[in-house]
Amino acid sequence: MKDTPGWASPGSAPSDGQEPGASHPAEPSGPQPVDQPGANPPSPGAKWSKEQPPPAQWSAPTGPQNPGQTPPPPPPPGPGWSTHPPTGPGAGHPGGPAGPGGHGGYGGQPGQGGYGGYGAPGGWGTGWGGPPPAAKPGVIPLRPLGVGEILDGAVATMRTYWRTVLGISLTVAVVTQVFVVLLQGLILEGATDTTALGDRSATVDEQLDAMSDALRASGPVLLITLLGTITATALLTAVTSRAVLGKPVTLREAWRDARPQVPRLFGLIFLVMLITAGAAFACLLPGALVTAAGSTAVGGALTAFGVLGSIVVGLWVLIRFSLASPALMLEKQGIKKALGRSAKLTRGSWWRVFGIELLAVIIANIIAMIVVVPFVLVGAALSDGGVGGVVEAGGGDFGWTYLIVSGVGSVIGSMVTFPIVAGVFVLLYVDQRIRREALDLDLARAAGLQDYGSPAPGTTPGS
């Protein structure tokens, strides 16, 4: 048995001045002369050692001690010993129960006796202060993370690596908004008319035509925005992974790490969108078939349930595969394996992943609205028809001034939303792997922390 902290042998320890296992001298039988020179007086209970401590520190008992009599109070403890007096029978002796404020003998467990207790650094007997804090080589501690720590890690990545993050976000946002402005100004300007959507006197056919125009106008814009978001996510994933380890990263290094996986990332996003669309179509198909067969009432009810089901199923699919992008970029795997990894990491944690990602998207959109809305109002005020003219245009003819000014606001908003969303998704992926696969040990070794998580030399776990 090793005398390591956290373990003590049960039972009482040998008396002072005796070795364990040594044979005790036989007690003399018969009466002993009390006035014999050099004879030690008998003492009931225990024998005194011939080598006594200095008188200034200890004192002999003042009177006879009978079995069961309460012993005198102990002397004040010396430096480094417990500040609380031991209590209970056998307290303060090896093998006896520990007093308040300390564990038992020789680093024993609670309830095991001994000299002082295993306590906080700086002395014995002050009580165990809990496990040591987790190592934090980068923006997060290497342990399971809370919601606040994930959000704080994303913001800390922006603050610590602001040059690289700003360069990636600004470049992607500028390129994306240039294409969006050119598309809206050259192709979509005057080609769409959505005024019928707000007109109560419009017929059903006019409202359907307006909805079709709105979809045609928003579809290409959403596609370009999605491509820009995918590219920013790929590059920012490399930055966030370096930020976890506390290692510096430049824009060139981030692009070098992400470039081989970017085509696969586009394929991954396309496949996830295809799966989501297929699930939504399967939910809407029964209502459409029943309506086409002539049962309008039943078909309408099935269509309503199909719309609700498509929303639920589509959301489930998106959250289920939301961690596939970090898995693809960081594990250098294929599309199929990345989808499987995301499904495995989110199994049993769907609601937690959904809540954290929803919170991140809400925060990012609120920040984006705060930034973009003033630019939209300024662009509308500087346009030819003013704010009223932009409202009356109904999404068709805004003018170049409005498009350019609002595009500048969108660029600034994207510079904030891209790092927050990408950082939260990557840190959530890291958190799930720490919880399920002990990734913190690999991260610690990658960060250069030697012997992190290993037991101390000369000790055996559980002994």
C-alpha positions in Angstrom: 0.0 0.0 0.0 1.4 3.4 -1.0 1.2 6.4 1.3 -0.2 8.6 -1.4 -2.8 11.4 -0.9 -6.3 10.1 -1.1 -5.6 6.7 0.5 -5.0 5.5 4.1 -4.9 2.1 5.5 -7.9 1.2 7.7 -7.4 0.5 11.4 -4.9 2.0 13.9 -1.3 2.6 13.1 1.6 1.4 15.2 2.5 3.4 18.3 5.3 6.0 18.3 8.7 4.5 18.6 7.7 1.0 17.4 8.1 -0.6 14.0 5.2 -2.3 12.4 5.3 -6.1 13.0 7.7 -5.8 15.9 7.0 -8.2 18.8 6.0 -6.6 22.1 7.8 -7.6 25.2 5.8 -9.9 27.5 4.2 -8.1 30.4 5.8 -9.2 33.7 3.5 -11.3 35.8 3.2 -11.0 39.5 3.6 -8.0 41.9 6.4 -5.6 41.1 8.3 -3.7 43.8 7.2 -0.1 43.7 10.3 1.3 45.5 12.9 -0.4 43.4 15.5 2.0 42.1 15.1 2.8 38.4 11.7 1.1 38.1 9.2 2.9 35.9 5.9 3.6 37.5 3.0 1.6 35.9 0.6 3.6 33.9 -2.7 2.2 32.8 -3.5 2.5 29.2 -0.3 3.3 27.4 3.5 3.4 28.0 5.6 6.4 27.7 8.7 6.4 25.5 12.1 7.0 27.0 12.8 9.7 24.4 10.5 12.6 25.1 10.1 15.9 23.2 11.4 19.1 24.7 9.4 20.4 27.7 8.7 23.7 26.0 6.5 22.0 23.4 4.8 19.1 25.2 3.9 18.4 28.9 3.2 15.2 30.7 -0.3 14.4 32.0 -1.0 16.2 35.2 -2.9 13.4 36.8 -3.8 9.8 36.6 -5.7 8.9 33.5 -8.3 6.2 33.8 -9.7 4.3 30.8 -12.6 6.2 29.4 -11.6 9.5 30.9 -11.6 12.5 28.5 -8.0 13.3 27.6 -6.6 16.9 28.2 -6.8 19.3 25.3 -4.0 19.0 22.8 -1.3 21.6 22.5 -1.5 24.3 19.8 -0.5 23.0 16.4 2.8 23.9 14.9 3.3 25.5 11.5 1.9 23.6 8.6 -0.5 21.5 10.7 -4.3 21.7 10.8 -5.7 24.8 12.5 -8.6 22.8 13.9 -8.1 20.5 16.9 -8.8 16.8 16.1 -12.0 15.4 17.6 -13.2 11.9 18.3 -11.5 8.9 19.7 -8.1 8.3 18.2 -8.1 11.7 16.5 -4.6 13.0 15.7 -3.2 9.5 15.6 -2.5 7.4 12.6 -5.6 5.4 11.8 -7.9 7.6 13.8 -10.7 9.8 12.4 -9.8 13.2 11.1 -10.9 16.4 12.8 -12.8 19.2 11.1 -11.0 20.9 8.3 -8.7 18.1 7.2 -8.6 14.6 5.9 -7.2 11.7 7.8 -3.8 10.2 8.4 -0.9 10.4 6.0 -3.0 11.8 3.3 -6.0 9.6 4.1 -9.5 9.7 2.9 -12.3 11.5 4.7 -13.1 9.7 7.9 -9.6 8.2 8.1 -7.4 9.5 10.8 -3.9 10.9 10.8 -1.6 13.8 11.1 -3.5 16.8 9.7 -5.1 16.5 6.4 -4.6 16.9 2.7 -5.5 20.5 2.0 -4.9 23.5 -0.2 -1.4 24.6 -1.3 0.5 26.2 1.5 -0.3 23.9 4.4 -2.2 20.8 5.6 -5.6 20.6 7.1 -7.3 23.5 5.3 -9.7 21.1 3.3 -9.6 20.0 -0.3 -10.3 22.8 -2.7 -11.6 20.7 -5.6 -9.8 19.7 -8.8 -7.3 22.0 -10.3 -8.5 24.3 -13.0 -8.4 23.1 -16.6 -5.5 24.2 -18.8 -6.4 27.1 -21.1 -3.7 27.5 -23.8 -6.1 29.4 -26.1 -9.5 31.0 -26.1 -11.3 28.2 -24.2 -10.4 25.9 -21.2 -9.8 22.3 -22.2 -12.9 20.8 -20.6 -16.6 20.6 -21.4 -17.8 24.1 -22.1 -20.9 26.0 -21.1 -23.0 28.2 -23.4 -21.4 31.4 -22.1 -17.9 29.9 -22.6 -18.7 29.0 -26.2 -20.0 32.5 -27.0 -17.0 34.1 -25.2 -14.6 31.8 -27.1 -16.0 33.0 -30.4 -15.7 36.7 -29.4 -12.2 36.1 -27.9 -11.2 34.6 -31.3 -12.3 37.8 -33.0 -10.5 40.0 -30.5 -7.3 38.0 -30.3 -6.9 37.3 -34.1 -8.7 40.4 -35.3 -6.3 41.0 -38.2 -6.8 37.5 -39.7 -10.5 37.4 -38.9 -11.1 40.9 -40.2 -9.2 40.1 -43.4 -11.2 37.0 -44.1 -14.6 38.5 -43.2 -14.0 41.7 -45.1 -12.7 40.0 -48.3 -15.6 37.5 -48.4 -18.2 40.1 -47.6 -17.0 42.6 -50.2 -16.9 40.0 -52.9 -20.3 38.7 -52.0 -22.0 42.1 -51.8 -20.4 43.3 -55.1 -22.1 40.3 -56.9 -25.4 41.0 -55.0 -25.5 44.7 -55.9 -24.6 44.0 -59.5 -27.3 41.3 -59.7 -29.9 43.5 -58.2 -29.0 46.6 -60.2 -28.5 45.1 -63.6 -30.7 42.1 -63.8 -33.4 42.2 -61.1 -34.1 46.0 -61.2 -37.5 46.5 -62.7 -38.0 42.8 -63.4 -39.9 42.1 -60.2 -43.1 43.6 -58.8 -44.2 42.6 -55.3 -46.6 45.5 -54.7 -49.6 43.1 -55.0 -48.5 41.4 -51.8 -49.5 44.4 -49.8 -52.6 45.3 -51.8 -55.9 44.0 -50.4 -57.7 44.6 -53.6 -55.3 42.4 -55.6 -56.6 39.2 -57.0 -55.3 35.8 -56.2 -53.5 35.5 -59.5 -51.7 38.8 -58.9 -50.6 37.8 -55.5 -49.3 34.5 -56.8 -47.4 36.3 -59.5 -45.9 38.7 -56.9 -44.8 35.8 -54.8 -43.1 34.2 -57.8 -41.3 37.5 -58.5 -40.1 37.7 -54.9 -38.8 34.1 -55.0 -37.0 34.8 -58.3 -35.4 37.9 -56.9 -34.4 36.5 -53.5 -33.2 33.1 -54.8 -30.1 34.2 -56.6 -29.3 36.6 -53.7 -29.6 33.9 -51.2 -27.4 31.6 -53.3 -24.6 34.1 -53.6 -24.8 34.9 -49.8 -24.7 31.1 -49.1 -21.6 30.7 -51.2 -19.9 33.5 -49.4 -20.9 32.2 -46.0 -19.5 28.7 -46.9 -16.2 30.2 -47.9 -15.9 32.4 -44.8 -16.8 29.4 -42.6 -14.1 27.3 -44.2 -11.4 29.9 -43.6 -12.6 30.9 -40.1 -12.7 27.2 -39.1 -9.0 27.1 -39.5 -8.5 30.3 -37.5 -10.7 29.1 -34.6 -8.9 25.7 -34.5 -5.6 27.5 -34.1 -7.2 29.9 -31.5 -8.2 26.9 -29.3 -4.5 25.9 -29.1 -3.3 29.5 -28.6 -1.2 29.4 -31.8 -0.9 32.4 -34.2 -2.3 32.1 -37.7 -2.1 34.3 -40.7 -4.5 34.7 -43.6 -2.2 32.8 -45.9 -1.9 29.9 -43.4 -5.7 29.7 -43.0 -6.2 29.6 -46.7 -3.5 26.9 -47.1 -5.2 24.7 -44.5 -8.7 25.2 -45.8 -8.1 25.2 -49.6 -8.0 21.4 -50.1 -11.4 20.9 -48.3 -13.3 23.9 -49.9 -14.7 21.9 -52.9 -15.8 19.1 -50.5 -17.4 21.7 -48.3 -19.5 23.1 -51.2 -20.6 19.5 -52.0 -21.4 18.9 -48.3 -23.7 22.0 -48.2 -25.4 21.1 -51.4 -26.0 17.5 -50.2 -27.5 18.8 -46.9 -29.8 21.2 -48.8 -30.8 18.4 -51.1 -31.7 16.1 -48.1 -33.6 18.9 -46.5 -35.6 19.6 -49.7 -36.3 16.0 -50.2 -37.7 15.6 -46.6 -39.9 18.7 -47.1 -41.1 17.4 -50.5 -42.0 14.0 -48.9 -44.1 15.9 -46.2 -45.9 18.0 -48.8 -46.5 15.2 -51.4 -49.6 13.6 -49.7 -51.5 16.9 -49.6 -50.7 17.7 -53.2 -51.8 14.3 -54.4 -55.1 14.4 -52.5 -55.8 17.9 -53.8 -55.1 16.8 -57.3 -57.5 13.9 -56.9 -60.3 16.3 -56.2 -60.6 16.3 -52.4 -60.0 19.9 -51.8 -60.9 20.0 -48.1 -58.9 16.9 -47.2 -56.1 18.0 -49.4 -55.9 21.4 -47.7 -55.8 19.8 -44.3 -53.0 17.4 -45.4 -51.1 20.3 -47.0 -51.3 22.3 -43.8 -49.9 19.4 -41.8 -47.3 18.8 -44.5 -46.1 22.4 -44.2 -45.7 22.0 -40.5 -44.0 18.6 -40.9 -41.6 19.9 -43.5 -40.5 22.7 -41.1 -40.0 20.3 -38.3 -38.2 17.6 -40.4 -36.1 20.2 -42.2 -35.0 21.8 -38.9 -34.1 18.4 -37.5 -32.0 17.5 -40.5 -30.2 20.8 -40.4 -29.3 20.5 -36.7 -28.4 16.9 -37.1 -25.8 17.7 -39.8 -24.8 21.1 -38.5 -21.4 19.9 -37.2 -20.5 18.2 -40.5 -18.7 21.3 -41.7 -16.2 21.6 -38.8 -15.7 17.8 -39.0 -15.0 18.0 -42.7 -12.5 20.9 -42.3 -10.7 19.8 -39.2 -10.6 16.0 -39.6 -9.9 16.1 -43.4 -12.6 13.6 -44.1 -14.9 13.0 -47.0 -18.5 14.2 -47.3 -20.1 10.9 -46.2 -17.9 10.5 -43.2 -18.4 14.1 -42.1 -22.2 13.6 -42.2 -21.8 10.5 -40.1 -19.5 12.3 -37.6 -22.0 15.1 -37.2 -24.9 12.6 -36.6 -22.8 10.8 -34.0 -21.8 14.0 -32.1 -25.3 15.3 -32.0 -26.9 12.1 -31.0 -28.6 12.6 -27.6 -27.6 16.3 -27.6 -30.0 17.6 -30.3 -31.8 20.1 -28.1 -28.6 21.5 -26.6 -27.0 21.9 -30.1 -30.2 23.5 -31.4 -30.4 25.9 -28.5 -26.8 27.1 -28.7 -26.8 27.5 -32.5 -30.2 29.3 -32.4 -28.8 31.7 -29.8 -25.7 32.4 -31.8 -27.8 33.1 -35.0 -30.2 35.4 -33.1 -27.3 37.3 -31.5 -25.5 37.6 -34.9 -28.7 38.8 -36.7 -29.5 41.3 -34.0 -26.0 42.8 -34.3 -26.3 42.8 -38.1 -29.7 44.6 -38.0 -28.2 47.2 -35.6 -25.5 47.8 -38.2 -27.4 47.5 -41.4 -30.7 49.4 -40.6 -29.0 52.8 -40.4 -27.3 52.3 -43.7 -30.6 51.2 -45.3 -32.4 54.4 -44.0 -29.5 56.6 -45.2 -29.5 54.9 -48.6 -33.3 55.3 -48.9 -33.0 59.0 -47.9 -30.3 59.6 -50.5 -32.2 57.9 -53.3 -34.3 59.8 -55.9 -37.7 59.0 -54.4 -36.7 59.2 -50.7 -37.8 56.6 -48.1 -41.4 56.7 -49.5 -40.2 55.9 -53.0 -38.2 52.9 -51.8 -41.3 51.6 -49.9 -43.5 52.1 -53.0 -41.0 50.3 -55.2 -41.9 47.1 -53.4 -38.6 45.4 -54.0 -38.3 46.2 -57.7 -36.6 49.5 -58.4 -34.4 50.8 -55.6 -31.8 52.8 -57.5 -28.0 52.5 -57.4 -27.6 54.9 -54.5 -29.7 52.8 -52.2 -28.1 49.5 -53.4 -24.5 50.8 -52.8 -25.2 52.4 -49.4 -27.1 49.4 -48.1 -24.4 47.1 -49.5 -21.8 48.9 -47.4 -23.9 48.3 -44.4 -24.3 44.6 -45.3 -20.5 44.3 -45.6 -20.0 45.8 -42.1 -22.6 43.5 -40.7 -21.1 40.4 -42.3 -17.8 41.3 -40.8 -19.4 40.7 -37.4 -21.8 37.8 -38.1 -19.4 35.6 -40.0 -16.9 35.2 -37.2 -19.5 34.7 -34.5 -21.5 32.0 -36.3 -18.4 30.2 -37.6 -16.7 30.4 -34.2 -19.7 29.1 -32.3 -20.2 26.1 -34.7 -16.5 25.2 -34.4 -16.3 25.5 -30.6 -19.6 23.5 -30.3 -17.9 20.8 -32.4 -14.9 20.8 -30.1 -17.1 20.8 -27.0 -19.0 17.7 -28.2 -15.8 15.9 -28.9 -14.4 16.8 -25.5 -17.5 15.4 -23.9 -17.6 12.2 -25.9 -14.0 11.4 -27.0 -11.8 13.2 -24.5 -10.4 15.5 -27.2 -9.0 17.8 -24.5 -6.0 15.4 -24.1 -5.1 15.6 -27.7 -5.6 19.3 -27.8 -3.3 19.7 -24.7 -0.6 17.7 -26.4 -1.0 19.6 -29.6 -0.7 22.9 -27.6 2.6 21.6 -26.1 1.4 20.8 -22.6 3.5 17.9 -21.5 2.0 15.1 -19.3 -1.4 16.8 -19.3 -4.0 14.5 -17.8 -1.5 11.8 -16.8 -1.1 10.8 -13.1 1.8 12.1 -11.1 5.1 10.1 -11.3 5.3 7.2 -8.8 1.5 7.0 -8.2 -1.1 4.6 -9.5 -4.6 5.9 -10.4 -7.1 4.6 -7.9 -4.5 3.5 -5.3 
